[in-house]
């Protein structure tokens, strides 16, 4: 009896296992894709640009498709299909699912505005070498097979370029600066670059306004940083002045006084700027006082610049750079004899190479060898 019960139990287990196995056979294993997924992310100013795509290859499994990519595998123009959307579709700009490009902030593509967000990226390649970039609001489709022109957020035409052979389709930022970047698709022997630009200053100012509502708005360093950014970039003066006042109201030091003075100079308020610069000069170290002099020099306040340079030589009589700067101040005033005397004094103090070179260059300009 016991053996019969055991046999029945084992048989039941086998039936259960067979049933489970049958239910699982419809779920295939995950295997590597021929066109693997990739992600590229790049910071442009304060904006983040990310592109998710798949990478088909020109040469794969012994099959060389060189010369058969553009106009063949990637059809020219819009390709009519008789399945899925049954419409005319562009290339998916990669393989597999949508190529998706995401912008954390508003941008411009080749000078045309595009709002922050994620977009399905498609391309229509033209035989004459033009490429139409299509940014679709649909990001959930497989490739371009359900592409709908009504979902276009932006179309931009760019020019394809010849490029060194690239086997696996690659997106790369080929050039970028503080407020722009050029993203390019490379595949086979072609490249499709397009410029992405941002309003870096407006993004920075928006971030300042937000941060200064938090804990950073209680001290002097936060408002000063915002004001100084505006000073360095010669922008947004009225609001910058209010930030400078907030900083100075909290702590009056060389930094807060000099930034306020600099902003007022840029705003054309020279007479109002000088008292703040004068007060800053009383708190300045040698480099700060030198910088204050050049601030005045850059804003055509030459007499005030010379006054600060001269004060620096009096406070630091063995500093060659102070005399070199004073020489430049006198040159700007047209007082060449005093300029020559100052440059010679600088050279007599065993100046560092960059100061020596500047003094010698200016002496030569003044006819002294």
LINNORVEN-V579177 format. One record per helix or strand of 2 or more residues. SS is the DSSP state (H for helix, E for strand). FROM is the first residue (numbers start at 1). LEN is the number of residues. Records with the same first field share a line. If there is no record, write none. Layout:
SS->FROM-LEN  FROM-LEN
This chain:
H->2-23  149-3  200-12  215-3  220-14  237-14  254-13  270-12  286-13  302-14  320-14  336-13  353-13
E->37-8  47-8  59-2  63-2  79-2  88-2  99-5  107-3  112-3  117-9  130-7  152-26  180-18
